[in-house]
Amino acid sequence: MSLFKARELWSVDLDMPDAFDGHSLLVESVNGRSCLFVGSHDGYLRVYSPTVKESRTYIPEDLLYETLFPTPVLQMAMARLVS
């Protein structure tokens, strides 16, 4: 018997093959919204704010920001800068 159950709450399928690793994902709260920051080895940085509905799939409004850097995104971190 397991104490924990894992289930998929939200997913997104990309049209192009991207390469990711364990440091490519960051989950953080921004302005009270839970956001997923996903970086790829191809240089894409995407910010999602998933809306969990019955379909549990991606809708275009979930993507908040997407940009392409000339170099790979290898690691991400977030911190509050306080004086």
C-alpha positions as a LaTeX table, in Angstrom:
\begin{tabular}{lrrr}
\hline
Residue & $x$ (\AA) & $y$ (\AA) & $z$ (\AA) \\
\hline
Met1 & 0.00 & 0.00 & 0.00 \\
Ser2 & 1.34 & 3.40 & $-0.97$ \\
Leu3 & 0.86 & 6.59 & 0.98 \\
Phe4 & 1.28 & 8.77 & $-2.09$ \\
Lys5 & $-0.54$ & 8.79 & $-5.40$ \\
Ala6 & 0.87 & 10.48 & $-8.47$ \\
Arg7 & $-1.42$ & 11.68 & $-11.20$ \\
Glu8 & $-1.18$ & 13.97 & $-14.15$ \\
Leu9 & $-2.99$ & 17.27 & $-13.59$ \\
Trp10 & $-1.86$ & 19.14 & $-16.71$ \\
Ser11 & 0.20 & 18.44 & $-19.79$ \\
Val12 & 1.41 & 20.14 & $-22.94$ \\
Asp13 & 2.56 & 18.60 & $-26.23$ \\
Leu14 & 5.17 & 20.52 & $-28.23$ \\
Asp15 & 5.20 & 20.48 & $-32.03$ \\
Met16 & 8.99 & 20.37 & $-32.18$ \\
Pro17 & 11.37 & 18.00 & $-30.39$ \\
Asp18 & 13.11 & 19.82 & $-27.53$ \\
Ala19 & 15.79 & 18.47 & $-25.19$ \\
Phe20 & 15.39 & 18.99 & $-21.43$ \\
Asp21 & 17.11 & 17.86 & $-18.24$ \\
Gly22 & 16.42 & 17.94 & $-14.52$ \\
His23 & 17.39 & 21.60 & $-14.15$ \\
Ser24 & 15.08 & 22.76 & $-16.95$ \\
Leu25 & 11.96 & 23.15 & $-14.83$ \\
Leu26 & 11.16 & 25.76 & $-12.20$ \\
Val27 & 7.83 & 26.10 & $-10.39$ \\
Glu28 & 7.31 & 29.44 & $-8.70$ \\
Ser29 & 4.51 & 31.76 & $-7.63$ \\
Val30 & 4.50 & 35.08 & $-9.49$ \\
Asn31 & 1.97 & 37.72 & $-8.45$ \\
Gly32 & $-0.11$ & 35.05 & $-6.73$ \\
Arg33 & $-0.21$ & 32.75 & $-9.78$ \\
Ser34 & 1.58 & 29.42 & $-9.95$ \\
Cys35 & 3.89 & 29.47 & $-12.96$ \\
Leu36 & 5.98 & 26.81 & $-14.68$ \\
Phe37 & 9.26 & 28.04 & $-16.19$ \\
Val38 & 10.58 & 25.58 & $-18.76$ \\
Gly39 & 13.94 & 25.99 & $-20.48$ \\
Ser40 & 15.26 & 23.80 & $-23.28$ \\
His41 & 18.68 & 22.96 & $-24.67$ \\
Asp42 & 17.56 & 24.55 & $-27.93$ \\
Gly43 & 17.34 & 27.94 & $-26.15$ \\
Tyr44 & 13.59 & 28.24 & $-25.66$ \\
Leu45 & 12.25 & 29.70 & $-22.43$ \\
Arg46 & 8.53 & 29.23 & $-21.87$ \\
Val47 & 6.42 & 30.41 & $-18.95$ \\
Tyr48 & 3.12 & 28.63 & $-18.37$ \\
Ser49 & 0.33 & 29.35 & $-15.93$ \\
Pro50 & $-1.71$ & 26.15 & $-16.20$ \\
Thr51 & $-5.45$ & 26.19 & $-15.73$ \\
Val52 & $-6.54$ & 22.81 & $-14.45$ \\
Lys53 & $-9.89$ & 21.94 & $-15.94$ \\
Glu54 & $-11.61$ & 18.68 & $-16.68$ \\
Ser55 & $-9.75$ & 18.20 & $-19.96$ \\
Arg56 & $-6.33$ & 18.51 & $-18.24$ \\
Thr57 & $-4.70$ & 19.57 & $-21.48$ \\
Tyr58 & $-2.97$ & 22.68 & $-22.71$ \\
Ile59 & $-4.98$ & 25.65 & $-23.96$ \\
Pro60 & $-3.28$ & 28.62 & $-25.67$ \\
Glu61 & $-4.04$ & 30.95 & $-22.74$ \\
Asp62 & $-1.77$ & 28.83 & $-20.51$ \\
Leu63 & 1.37 & 30.10 & $-22.28$ \\
Leu64 & 2.29 & 33.47 & $-20.78$ \\
Tyr65 & 5.70 & 34.05 & $-22.37$ \\
Glu66 & 7.98 & 32.40 & $-24.90$ \\
Thr67 & 11.37 & 33.53 & $-26.17$ \\
Leu68 & 14.33 & 32.03 & $-27.99$ \\
Phe69 & 17.84 & 32.64 & $-26.68$ \\
Pro70 & 20.91 & 32.11 & $-28.89$ \\
Thr71 & 22.38 & 29.73 & $-26.28$ \\
Pro72 & 20.89 & 26.75 & $-24.39$ \\
Val73 & 19.02 & 27.25 & $-21.12$ \\
Leu74 & 20.93 & 24.92 & $-18.81$ \\
Gln75 & 19.69 & 25.90 & $-15.35$ \\
Met76 & 17.10 & 28.21 & $-13.81$ \\
Ala77 & 16.66 & 29.70 & $-10.35$ \\
Met78 & 14.53 & 32.41 & $-8.81$ \\
Ala79 & 15.09 & 34.53 & $-5.72$ \\
Arg80 & 13.78 & 37.71 & $-4.17$ \\
Leu81 & 16.24 & 40.58 & $-4.16$ \\
Val82 & 15.99 & 42.41 & $-0.85$ \\
Ser83 & 18.15 & 45.32 & 0.26 \\
\hline
\end{tabular}
